[in-house]
Amino acid sequence: MFSKFLNIDKEKQDRIINAAIKEFAEKGYDRASTNEIVKEAGISKGLLFHYFQNKKQLYLFVFDYCYELVIGEFYKKINFQETDFFMRMRQAVMVKMEMLTTYPDIFKFIQEVFMEESAEIKVEFDKKKTELTHINIEKVYEGIDYSKFREDVDLKKILKIISWTFEKMSDEALYRAKLSPTHELDYQTIQAEAEEYFEVLTKCFYK
């Protein structure tokens, strides 16, 4: 679908992608202007729509690009030799915090996507987010030593409770960010809150 764009030189690709990330992250989907994107990228509007049929296609492409970049780097940094469930989860939080300093604009954009309410893309992205969450839960649990968990409680239920806990924590953090003028997530607070839950859940579900 995006072969025309992928065939141009890397420097021009980067200019267009970076301009789109900046505009979408700052203004959200509905308010983002393709005029501003082409101005920032130094190309014509006709050329942008030669590569992408419309703003929605551009948004979808940029999200997939950013997500694949971040998730690829994330899994390179995760030590899958660590088989303790909660140590793996702590590691995941620390890696994410580290990557926030490396890719601030990309994380800002992805954060805005997860808060996006535009009717034009909301249904499609809600489905995509659900699918990606499921895929990544399976991946991050890979190789875990489940023998540490209590045997008198169903393991599947334990994992569901843990997943629901952090999904709800994430939802609450996003909701607080939506209410703030800057839409900024307080990652230090989130990290501290996650650690509190790790301690409680360890006591509840480990032998």
mmCIF file of the C-alpha atoms, coordinates in Angstrom:
data_MODEL
# 
_entry.id   MODEL 
# 
loop_
_atom_site.group_PDB 
_atom_site.id 
_atom_site.type_symbol 
_atom_site.label_atom_id 
_atom_site.label_alt_id 
_atom_site.label_comp_id 
_atom_site.label_asym_id 
_atom_site.label_entity_id 
_atom_site.label_seq_id 
_atom_site.pdbx_PDB_ins_code 
_atom_site.Cartn_x 
_atom_site.Cartn_y 
_atom_site.Cartn_z 
_atom_site.occupancy 
_atom_site.B_iso_or_equiv 
_atom_site.pdbx_formal_charge 
_atom_site.auth_seq_id 
_atom_site.auth_comp_id 
_atom_site.auth_asym_id 
_atom_site.auth_atom_id 
_atom_site.pdbx_PDB_model_num 
ATOM 1   C CA . MET A 1 1   ? 0.000   0.000   0.000  1.00 0.00 ? 1   MET A CA 1 
ATOM 2   C CA . PHE A 1 2   ? 2.844   2.413   0.829  1.00 0.00 ? 2   PHE A CA 1 
ATOM 3   C CA . SER A 1 3   ? 5.361   1.222   -1.766 1.00 0.00 ? 3   SER A CA 1 
ATOM 4   C CA . LYS A 1 4   ? 5.677   4.685   -3.379 1.00 0.00 ? 4   LYS A CA 1 
ATOM 5   C CA . PHE A 1 5   ? 6.703   6.200   -0.067 1.00 0.00 ? 5   PHE A CA 1 
ATOM 6   C CA . LEU A 1 6   ? 9.040   3.356   0.860  1.00 0.00 ? 6   LEU A CA 1 
ATOM 7   C CA . ASN A 1 7   ? 10.875  3.697   -2.462 1.00 0.00 ? 7   ASN A CA 1 
ATOM 8   C CA . ILE A 1 8   ? 11.985  7.293   -1.864 1.00 0.00 ? 8   ILE A CA 1 
ATOM 9   C CA . ASP A 1 9   ? 15.309  8.086   -0.188 1.00 0.00 ? 9   ASP A CA 1 
ATOM 10  C CA . LYS A 1 10  ? 15.598  7.639   3.570  1.00 0.00 ? 10  LYS A CA 1 
ATOM 11  C CA . GLU A 1 11  ? 16.312  11.288  4.305  1.00 0.00 ? 11  GLU A CA 1 
ATOM 12  C CA . LYS A 1 12  ? 13.034  12.392  2.708  1.00 0.00 ? 12  LYS A CA 1 
ATOM 13  C CA . GLN A 1 13  ? 11.125  9.582   4.422  1.00 0.00 ? 13  GLN A CA 1 
ATOM 14  C CA . ASP A 1 14  ? 12.484  10.730  7.788  1.00 0.00 ? 14  ASP A CA 1 
ATOM 15  C CA . ARG A 1 15  ? 11.531  14.358  7.144  1.00 0.00 ? 15  ARG A CA 1 
ATOM 16  C CA . ILE A 1 16  ? 7.940   13.407  6.329  1.00 0.00 ? 16  ILE A CA 1 
ATOM 17  C CA . ILE A 1 17  ? 7.606   10.945  9.219  1.00 0.00 ? 17  ILE A CA 1 
ATOM 18  C CA . ASN A 1 18  ? 9.115   13.363  11.754 1.00 0.00 ? 18  ASN A CA 1 
ATOM 19  C CA . ALA A 1 19  ? 6.889   16.212  10.565 1.00 0.00 ? 19  ALA A CA 1 
ATOM 20  C CA . ALA A 1 20  ? 3.803   13.990  10.842 1.00 0.00 ? 20  ALA A CA 1 
ATOM 21  C CA . ILE A 1 21  ? 4.782   12.730  14.308 1.00 0.00 ? 21  ILE A CA 1 
ATOM 22  C CA . LYS A 1 22  ? 5.230   16.312  15.529 1.00 0.00 ? 22  LYS A CA 1 
ATOM 23  C CA . GLU A 1 23  ? 1.921   17.547  14.118 1.00 0.00 ? 23  GLU A CA 1 
ATOM 24  C CA . PHE A 1 24  ? -0.194  14.587  15.242 1.00 0.00 ? 24  PHE A CA 1 
ATOM 25  C CA . ALA A 1 25  ? 1.415   14.539  18.710 1.00 0.00 ? 25  ALA A CA 1 
ATOM 26  C CA . GLU A 1 26  ? 0.797   18.248  19.267 1.00 0.00 ? 26  GLU A CA 1 
ATOM 27  C CA . LYS A 1 27  ? -2.722  18.529  17.829 1.00 0.00 ? 27  LYS A CA 1 
ATOM 28  C CA . GLY A 1 28  ? -4.311  15.082  17.687 1.00 0.00 ? 28  GLY A CA 1 
ATOM 29  C CA . TYR A 1 29  ? -5.862  13.555  14.594 1.00 0.00 ? 29  TYR A CA 1 
ATOM 30  C CA . ASP A 1 30  ? -8.739  15.941  13.833 1.00 0.00 ? 30  ASP A CA 1 
ATOM 31  C CA . ARG A 1 31  ? -6.824  19.177  14.381 1.00 0.00 ? 31  ARG A CA 1 
ATOM 32  C CA . ALA A 1 32  ? -3.612  18.052  12.688 1.00 0.00 ? 32  ALA A CA 1 
ATOM 33  C CA . SER A 1 33  ? -2.988  19.879  9.416  1.00 0.00 ? 33  SER A CA 1 
ATOM 34  C CA . THR A 1 34  ? -1.436  18.257  6.378  1.00 0.00 ? 34  THR A CA 1 
ATOM 35  C CA . ASN A 1 35  ? -0.491  21.810  5.296  1.00 0.00 ? 35  ASN A CA 1 
ATOM 36  C CA . GLU A 1 36  ? 1.710   22.091  8.380  1.00 0.00 ? 36  GLU A CA 1 
ATOM 37  C CA . ILE A 1 37  ? 3.154   18.620  7.788  1.00 0.00 ? 37  ILE A CA 1 
ATOM 38  C CA . VAL A 1 38  ? 4.238   19.375  4.214  1.00 0.00 ? 38  VAL A CA 1 
ATOM 39  C CA . LYS A 1 39  ? 5.588   22.774  5.272  1.00 0.00 ? 39  LYS A CA 1 
ATOM 40  C CA . GLU A 1 40  ? 7.688   21.174  8.023  1.00 0.00 ? 40  GLU A CA 1 
ATOM 41  C CA . ALA A 1 41  ? 8.819   18.356  5.706  1.00 0.00 ? 41  ALA A CA 1 
ATOM 42  C CA . GLY A 1 42  ? 9.684   20.703  2.841  1.00 0.00 ? 42  GLY A CA 1 
ATOM 43  C CA . ILE A 1 43  ? 7.533   18.947  0.235  1.00 0.00 ? 43  ILE A CA 1 
ATOM 44  C CA . SER A 1 44  ? 4.378   19.763  -1.728 1.00 0.00 ? 44  SER A CA 1 
ATOM 45  C CA . LYS A 1 45  ? 0.929   18.676  -0.585 1.00 0.00 ? 45  LYS A CA 1 
ATOM 46  C CA . GLY A 1 46  ? 0.442   16.907  -3.909 1.00 0.00 ? 46  GLY A CA 1 
ATOM 47  C CA . LEU A 1 47  ? 3.534   14.837  -3.266 1.00 0.00 ? 47  LEU A CA 1 
ATOM 48  C CA . LEU A 1 48  ? 2.323   13.876  0.224  1.00 0.00 ? 48  LEU A CA 1 
ATOM 49  C CA . PHE A 1 49  ? -0.942  12.606  -1.231 1.00 0.00 ? 49  PHE A CA 1 
ATOM 50  C CA . HIS A 1 50  ? 0.989   10.823  -3.954 1.00 0.00 ? 50  HIS A CA 1 
ATOM 51  C CA . TYR A 1 51  ? 2.520   8.722   -1.170 1.00 0.00 ? 51  TYR A CA 1 
ATOM 52  C CA . PHE A 1 52  ? -0.573  8.547   1.071  1.00 0.00 ? 52  PHE A CA 1 
ATOM 53  C CA . GLN A 1 53  ? -4.132  8.797   -0.249 1.00 0.00 ? 53  GLN A CA 1 
ATOM 54  C CA . ASN A 1 54  ? -5.375  10.820  2.723  1.00 0.00 ? 54  ASN A CA 1 
ATOM 55  C CA . LYS A 1 55  ? -4.601  11.936  6.270  1.00 0.00 ? 55  LYS A CA 1 
ATOM 56  C CA . LYS A 1 56  ? -5.956  8.712   7.756  1.00 0.00 ? 56  LYS A CA 1 
ATOM 57  C CA . GLN A 1 57  ? -3.563  6.583   5.688  1.00 0.00 ? 57  GLN A CA 1 
ATOM 58  C CA . LEU A 1 58  ? -0.664  8.786   6.789  1.00 0.00 ? 58  LEU A CA 1 
ATOM 59  C CA . TYR A 1 59  ? -1.738  8.480   10.437 1.00 0.00 ? 59  TYR A CA 1 
ATOM 60  C CA . LEU A 1 60  ? -1.999  4.693   10.206 1.00 0.00 ? 60  LEU A CA 1 
ATOM 61  C CA . PHE A 1 61  ? 1.417   4.443   8.572  1.00 0.00 ? 61  PHE A CA 1 
ATOM 62  C CA . VAL A 1 62  ? 3.098   6.707   11.124 1.00 0.00 ? 62  VAL A CA 1 
ATOM 63  C CA . PHE A 1 63  ? 1.549   4.810   14.037 1.00 0.00 ? 63  PHE A CA 1 
ATOM 64  C CA . ASP A 1 64  ? 2.696   1.433   12.669 1.00 0.00 ? 64  ASP A CA 1 
ATOM 65  C CA . TYR A 1 65  ? 6.161   2.852   11.983 1.00 0.00 ? 65  TYR A CA 1 
ATOM 66  C CA . CYS A 1 66  ? 6.510   4.275   15.496 1.00 0.00 ? 66  CYS A CA 1 
ATOM 67  C CA . TYR A 1 67  ? 5.058   1.244   17.214 1.00 0.00 ? 67  TYR A CA 1 
ATOM 68  C CA . GLU A 1 68  ? 7.294   -1.221  15.365 1.00 0.00 ? 68  GLU A CA 1 
ATOM 69  C CA . LEU A 1 69  ? 10.368  0.899   16.100 1.00 0.00 ? 69  LEU A CA 1 
ATOM 70  C CA . VAL A 1 70  ? 9.619   1.172   19.810 1.00 0.00 ? 70  VAL A CA 1 
ATOM 71  C CA . ILE A 1 71  ? 8.509   -2.420  20.337 1.00 0.00 ? 71  ILE A CA 1 
ATOM 72  C CA . GLY A 1 72  ? 11.526  -3.733  18.404 1.00 0.00 ? 72  GLY A CA 1 
ATOM 73  C CA . GLU A 1 73  ? 13.907  -1.756  20.630 1.00 0.00 ? 73  GLU A CA 1 
ATOM 74  C CA . PHE A 1 74  ? 11.931  -2.733  23.739 1.00 0.00 ? 74  PHE A CA 1 
ATOM 75  C CA . TYR A 1 75  ? 12.309  -6.462  23.156 1.00 0.00 ? 75  TYR A CA 1 
ATOM 76  C CA . LYS A 1 76  ? 16.007  -6.102  22.363 1.00 0.00 ? 76  LYS A CA 1 
ATOM 77  C CA . LYS A 1 77  ? 16.504  -4.611  25.829 1.00 0.00 ? 77  LYS A CA 1 
ATOM 78  C CA . ILE A 1 78  ? 14.382  -7.117  27.765 1.00 0.00 ? 78  ILE A CA 1 
ATOM 79  C CA . ASN A 1 79  ? 16.390  -9.914  29.339 1.00 0.00 ? 79  ASN A CA 1 
ATOM 80  C CA . PHE A 1 80  ? 14.352  -13.030 28.629 1.00 0.00 ? 80  PHE A CA 1 
ATOM 81  C CA . GLN A 1 81  ? 16.784  -15.045 30.761 1.00 0.00 ? 81  GLN A CA 1 
ATOM 82  C CA . GLU A 1 82  ? 15.051  -13.459 33.767 1.00 0.00 ? 82  GLU A CA 1 
ATOM 83  C CA . THR A 1 83  ? 12.258  -15.934 34.496 1.00 0.00 ? 83  THR A CA 1 
ATOM 84  C CA . ASP A 1 84  ? 10.800  -14.400 37.658 1.00 0.00 ? 84  ASP A CA 1 
ATOM 85  C CA . PHE A 1 85  ? 7.449   -12.888 36.672 1.00 0.00 ? 85  PHE A CA 1 
ATOM 86  C CA . PHE A 1 86  ? 7.592   -9.727  38.753 1.00 0.00 ? 86  PHE A CA 1 
ATOM 87  C CA . MET A 1 87  ? 11.283  -9.098  38.051 1.00 0.00 ? 87  MET A CA 1 
ATOM 88  C CA . ARG A 1 88  ? 10.455  -9.325  34.337 1.00 0.00 ? 88  ARG A CA 1 
ATOM 89  C CA . MET A 1 89  ? 7.619   -6.834  34.817 1.00 0.00 ? 89  MET A CA 1 
ATOM 90  C CA . ARG A 1 90  ? 9.875   -4.444  36.748 1.00 0.00 ? 90  ARG A CA 1 
ATOM 91  C CA . GLN A 1 91  ? 12.435  -4.750  33.981 1.00 0.00 ? 91  GLN A CA 1 
ATOM 92  C CA . ALA A 1 92  ? 9.769   -3.869  31.402 1.00 0.00 ? 92  ALA A CA 1 
ATOM 93  C CA . VAL A 1 93  ? 8.873   -0.705  33.324 1.00 0.00 ? 93  VAL A CA 1 
ATOM 94  C CA . MET A 1 94  ? 12.536  0.336   33.593 1.00 0.00 ? 94  MET A CA 1 
ATOM 95  C CA . VAL A 1 95  ? 13.182  -0.284  29.890 1.00 0.00 ? 95  VAL A CA 1 
ATOM 96  C CA . LYS A 1 96  ? 10.170  1.824   28.974 1.00 0.00 ? 96  LYS A CA 1 
ATOM 97  C CA . MET A 1 97  ? 11.366  4.650   31.214 1.00 0.00 ? 97  MET A CA 1 
ATOM 98  C CA . GLU A 1 98  ? 14.801  4.486   29.570 1.00 0.00 ? 98  GLU A CA 1 
ATOM 99  C CA . MET A 1 99  ? 13.287  4.552   26.090 1.00 0.00 ? 99  MET A CA 1 
ATOM 100 C CA . LEU A 1 100 ? 11.180  7.593   26.953 1.00 0.00 ? 100 LEU A CA 1 
ATOM 101 C CA . THR A 1 101 ? 14.372  9.647   27.084 1.00 0.00 ? 101 THR A CA 1 
ATOM 102 C CA . THR A 1 102 ? 15.577  8.199   23.763 1.00 0.00 ? 102 THR A CA 1 
ATOM 103 C CA . TYR A 1 103 ? 12.332  8.610   21.793 1.00 0.00 ? 103 TYR A CA 1 
ATOM 104 C CA . PRO A 1 104 ? 10.346  11.386  23.531 1.00 0.00 ? 104 PRO A CA 1 
ATOM 105 C CA . ASP A 1 105 ? 8.488   12.564  20.405 1.00 0.00 ? 105 ASP A CA 1 
ATOM 106 C CA . ILE A 1 106 ? 7.538   9.043   19.360 1.00 0.00 ? 106 ILE A CA 1 
ATOM 107 C CA . PHE A 1 107 ? 6.265   8.175   22.838 1.00 0.00 ? 107 PHE A CA 1 
ATOM 108 C CA . LYS A 1 108 ? 4.304   11.424  22.920 1.00 0.00 ? 108 LYS A CA 1 
ATOM 109 C CA . PHE A 1 109 ? 2.680   10.522  19.604 1.00 0.00 ? 109 PHE A CA 1 
ATOM 110 C CA . ILE A 1 110 ? 1.840   6.952   20.684 1.00 0.00 ? 110 ILE A CA 1 
ATOM 111 C CA . GLN A 1 111 ? 0.436   8.304   23.940 1.00 0.00 ? 111 GLN A CA 1 
ATOM 112 C CA . GLU A 1 112 ? -1.822  10.680  21.982 1.00 0.00 ? 112 GLU A CA 1 
ATOM 113 C CA . VAL A 1 113 ? -2.989  7.798   19.786 1.00 0.00 ? 113 VAL A CA 1 
ATOM 114 C CA . PHE A 1 114 ? -4.071  5.888   22.884 1.00 0.00 ? 114 PHE A CA 1 
ATOM 115 C CA . MET A 1 115 ? -6.076  8.929   24.024 1.00 0.00 ? 115 MET A CA 1 
ATOM 116 C CA . GLU A 1 116 ? -7.502  9.737   20.580 1.00 0.00 ? 116 GLU A CA 1 
ATOM 117 C CA . GLU A 1 117 ? -11.278 10.236  20.423 1.00 0.00 ? 117 GLU A CA 1 
ATOM 118 C CA . SER A 1 118 ? -11.702 11.086  16.730 1.00 0.00 ? 118 SER A CA 1 
ATOM 119 C CA . ALA A 1 119 ? -14.764 9.302   15.329 1.00 0.00 ? 119 ALA A CA 1 
ATOM 120 C CA . GLU A 1 120 ? -12.947 8.781   12.030 1.00 0.00 ? 120 GLU A CA 1 
ATOM 121 C CA . ILE A 1 121 ? -10.356 6.440   13.523 1.00 0.00 ? 121 ILE A CA 1 
ATOM 122 C CA . LYS A 1 122 ? -11.470 5.536   17.080 1.00 0.00 ? 122 LYS A CA 1 
ATOM 123 C CA . VAL A 1 123 ? -13.163 2.187   16.323 1.00 0.00 ? 123 VAL A CA 1 
ATOM 124 C CA . GLU A 1 124 ? -10.292 1.015   14.148 1.00 0.00 ? 124 GLU A CA 1 
ATOM 125 C CA . PHE A 1 125 ? -7.648  2.040   16.672 1.00 0.00 ? 125 PHE A CA 1 
ATOM 126 C CA . ASP A 1 126 ? -9.507  0.627   19.670 1.00 0.00 ? 126 ASP A CA 1 
ATOM 127 C CA . LYS A 1 127 ? -9.483  -2.742  17.911 1.00 0.00 ? 127 LYS A CA 1 
ATOM 128 C CA . LYS A 1 128 ? -5.802  -2.360  16.985 1.00 0.00 ? 128 LYS A CA 1 
ATOM 129 C CA . LYS A 1 129 ? -4.862  -1.432  20.578 1.00 0.00 ? 129 LYS A CA 1 
ATOM 130 C CA . THR A 1 130 ? -6.687  -4.483  21.957 1.00 0.00 ? 130 THR A CA 1 
ATOM 131 C CA . GLU A 1 131 ? -4.900  -6.784  19.503 1.00 0.00 ? 131 GLU A CA 1 
ATOM 132 C CA . LEU A 1 132 ? -1.485  -5.265  20.222 1.00 0.00 ? 132 LEU A CA 1 
ATOM 133 C CA . THR A 1 133 ? -2.000  -5.492  23.985 1.00 0.00 ? 133 THR A CA 1 
ATOM 134 C CA . HIS A 1 134 ? -2.848  -9.190  23.686 1.00 0.00 ? 134 HIS A CA 1 
ATOM 135 C CA . ILE A 1 135 ? 0.175   -9.909  21.481 1.00 0.00 ? 135 ILE A CA 1 
ATOM 136 C CA . ASN A 1 136 ? 2.567   -8.093  23.797 1.00 0.00 ? 136 ASN A CA 1 
ATOM 137 C CA . ILE A 1 137 ? 1.259   -9.707  26.967 1.00 0.00 ? 137 ILE A CA 1 
ATOM 138 C CA . GLU A 1 138 ? 1.981   -13.106 25.433 1.00 0.00 ? 138 GLU A CA 1 
ATOM 139 C CA . LYS A 1 139 ? 5.447   -11.987 24.327 1.00 0.00 ? 139 LYS A CA 1 
ATOM 140 C CA . VAL A 1 140 ? 6.507   -10.381 27.612 1.00 0.00 ? 140 VAL A CA 1 
ATOM 141 C CA . TYR A 1 141 ? 5.362   -13.487 29.552 1.00 0.00 ? 141 TYR A CA 1 
ATOM 142 C CA . GLU A 1 142 ? 7.526   -15.750 27.369 1.00 0.00 ? 142 GLU A CA 1 
ATOM 143 C CA . GLY A 1 143 ? 9.746   -18.128 29.388 1.00 0.00 ? 143 GLY A CA 1 
ATOM 144 C CA . ILE A 1 144 ? 8.324   -17.138 32.780 1.00 0.00 ? 144 ILE A CA 1 
ATOM 145 C CA . ASP A 1 145 ? 8.765   -19.607 35.676 1.00 0.00 ? 145 ASP A CA 1 
ATOM 146 C CA . TYR A 1 146 ? 5.165   -20.115 36.751 1.00 0.00 ? 146 TYR A CA 1 
ATOM 147 C CA . SER A 1 147 ? 6.162   -22.606 39.481 1.00 0.00 ? 147 SER A CA 1 
ATOM 148 C CA . LYS A 1 148 ? 6.634   -19.669 41.869 1.00 0.00 ? 148 LYS A CA 1 
ATOM 149 C CA . PHE A 1 149 ? 2.926   -18.947 41.870 1.00 0.00 ? 149 PHE A CA 1 
ATOM 150 C CA . ARG A 1 150 ? 0.569   -20.389 44.457 1.00 0.00 ? 150 ARG A CA 1 
ATOM 151 C CA . GLU A 1 151 ? -0.882  -23.734 43.451 1.00 0.00 ? 151 GLU A CA 1 
ATOM 152 C CA . ASP A 1 152 ? -4.170  -23.267 45.336 1.00 0.00 ? 152 ASP A CA 1 
ATOM 153 C CA . VAL A 1 153 ? -5.285  -20.489 42.952 1.00 0.00 ? 153 VAL A CA 1 
ATOM 154 C CA . ASP A 1 154 ? -5.940  -20.984 39.245 1.00 0.00 ? 154 ASP A CA 1 
ATOM 155 C CA . LEU A 1 155 ? -2.916  -19.604 37.334 1.00 0.00 ? 155 LEU A CA 1 
ATOM 156 C CA . LYS A 1 156 ? -5.034  -18.273 34.454 1.00 0.00 ? 156 LYS A CA 1 
ATOM 157 C CA . LYS A 1 157 ? -7.116  -16.274 36.912 1.00 0.00 ? 157 LYS A CA 1 
ATOM 158 C CA . ILE A 1 158 ? -3.976  -14.929 38.601 1.00 0.00 ? 158 ILE A CA 1 
ATOM 159 C CA . LEU A 1 159 ? -2.586  -13.700 35.283 1.00 0.00 ? 159 LEU A CA 1 
ATOM 160 C CA . LYS A 1 160 ? -5.929  -12.151 34.364 1.00 0.00 ? 160 LYS A CA 1 
ATOM 161 C CA . ILE A 1 161 ? -6.084  -10.304 37.681 1.00 0.00 ? 161 ILE A CA 1 
ATOM 162 C CA . ILE A 1 162 ? -2.551  -8.985  37.152 1.00 0.00 ? 162 ILE A CA 1 
ATOM 163 C CA . SER A 1 163 ? -3.291  -7.948  33.556 1.00 0.00 ? 163 SER A CA 1 
ATOM 164 C CA . TRP A 1 164 ? -6.535  -6.242  34.566 1.00 0.00 ? 164 TRP A CA 1 
ATOM 165 C CA . THR A 1 165 ? -4.748  -4.423  37.398 1.00 0.00 ? 165 THR A CA 1 
ATOM 166 C CA . PHE A 1 166 ? -2.169  -2.859  35.110 1.00 0.00 ? 166 PHE A CA 1 
ATOM 167 C CA . GLU A 1 167 ? -4.644  -2.210  32.296 1.00 0.00 ? 167 GLU A CA 1 
ATOM 168 C CA . LYS A 1 168 ? -6.807  -0.280  34.775 1.00 0.00 ? 168 LYS A CA 1 
ATOM 169 C CA . MET A 1 169 ? -3.773  1.547   36.128 1.00 0.00 ? 169 MET A CA 1 
ATOM 170 C CA . SER A 1 170 ? -2.853  2.507   32.566 1.00 0.00 ? 170 SER A CA 1 
ATOM 171 C CA . ASP A 1 171 ? -6.419  3.649   31.811 1.00 0.00 ? 171 ASP A CA 1 
ATOM 172 C CA . GLU A 1 172 ? -6.433  5.844   34.924 1.00 0.00 ? 172 GLU A CA 1 
ATOM 173 C CA . ALA A 1 173 ? -3.077  7.375   34.006 1.00 0.00 ? 173 ALA A CA 1 
ATOM 174 C CA . LEU A 1 174 ? -4.319  8.153   30.497 1.00 0.00 ? 174 LEU A CA 1 
ATOM 175 C CA . TYR A 1 175 ? -7.521  9.636   31.901 1.00 0.00 ? 175 TYR A CA 1 
ATOM 176 C CA . ARG A 1 176 ? -5.535  11.931  34.213 1.00 0.00 ? 176 ARG A CA 1 
ATOM 177 C CA . ALA A 1 177 ? -3.379  12.963  31.258 1.00 0.00 ? 177 ALA A CA 1 
ATOM 178 C CA . LYS A 1 178 ? -6.469  13.759  29.173 1.00 0.00 ? 178 LYS A CA 1 
ATOM 179 C CA . LEU A 1 179 ? -7.685  16.124  31.891 1.00 0.00 ? 179 LEU A CA 1 
ATOM 180 C CA . SER A 1 180 ? -4.369  17.978  32.040 1.00 0.00 ? 180 SER A CA 1 
ATOM 181 C CA . PRO A 1 181 ? -3.761  20.920  29.648 1.00 0.00 ? 181 PRO A CA 1 
ATOM 182 C CA . THR A 1 182 ? -0.511  19.416  28.333 1.00 0.00 ? 182 THR A CA 1 
ATOM 183 C CA . HIS A 1 183 ? -1.693  15.775  28.106 1.00 0.00 ? 183 HIS A CA 1 
ATOM 184 C CA . GLU A 1 184 ? 1.556   14.834  29.832 1.00 0.00 ? 184 GLU A CA 1 
ATOM 185 C CA . LEU A 1 185 ? 1.824   11.473  31.590 1.00 0.00 ? 185 LEU A CA 1 
ATOM 186 C CA . ASP A 1 186 ? 3.602   11.525  34.952 1.00 0.00 ? 186 ASP A CA 1 
ATOM 187 C CA . TYR A 1 187 ? 5.853   8.525   34.365 1.00 0.00 ? 187 TYR A CA 1 
ATOM 188 C CA . GLN A 1 188 ? 7.683   8.808   37.681 1.00 0.00 ? 188 GLN A CA 1 
ATOM 189 C CA . THR A 1 189 ? 4.365   8.529   39.536 1.00 0.00 ? 189 THR A CA 1 
ATOM 190 C CA . ILE A 1 190 ? 3.291   5.645   37.310 1.00 0.00 ? 190 ILE A CA 1 
ATOM 191 C CA . GLN A 1 191 ? 6.546   3.805   38.020 1.00 0.00 ? 191 GLN A CA 1 
ATOM 192 C CA . ALA A 1 192 ? 6.136   4.275   41.789 1.00 0.00 ? 192 ALA A CA 1 
ATOM 193 C CA . GLU A 1 193 ? 2.502   3.145   41.632 1.00 0.00 ? 193 GLU A CA 1 
ATOM 194 C CA . ALA A 1 194 ? 3.462   0.072   39.584 1.00 0.00 ? 194 ALA A CA 1 
ATOM 195 C CA . GLU A 1 195 ? 6.060   -0.890  42.215 1.00 0.00 ? 195 GLU A CA 1 
ATOM 196 C CA . GLU A 1 196 ? 3.409   -0.716  44.942 1.00 0.00 ? 196 GLU A CA 1 
ATOM 197 C CA . TYR A 1 197 ? 1.196   -3.075  42.951 1.00 0.00 ? 197 TYR A CA 1 
ATOM 198 C CA . PHE A 1 198 ? 4.124   -5.425  42.275 1.00 0.00 ? 198 PHE A CA 1 
ATOM 199 C CA . GLU A 1 199 ? 4.700   -5.758  46.020 1.00 0.00 ? 199 GLU A CA 1 
ATOM 200 C CA . VAL A 1 200 ? 1.032   -6.419  46.797 1.00 0.00 ? 200 VAL A CA 1 
ATOM 201 C CA . LEU A 1 201 ? 0.578   -8.907  43.964 1.00 0.00 ? 201 LEU A CA 1 
ATOM 202 C CA . THR A 1 202 ? 3.778   -10.761 44.877 1.00 0.00 ? 202 THR A CA 1 
ATOM 203 C CA . LYS A 1 203 ? 2.504   -11.226 48.434 1.00 0.00 ? 203 LYS A CA 1 
ATOM 204 C CA . CYS A 1 204 ? -0.910  -12.366 47.168 1.00 0.00 ? 204 CYS A CA 1 
ATOM 205 C CA . PHE A 1 205 ? 0.122   -14.809 44.484 1.00 0.00 ? 205 PHE A CA 1 
ATOM 206 C CA . TYR A 1 206 ? 3.631   -16.112 45.155 1.00 0.00 ? 206 TYR A CA 1 
ATOM 207 C CA . LYS A 1 207 ? 4.224   -19.081 47.451 1.00 0.00 ? 207 LYS A CA 1 
# 
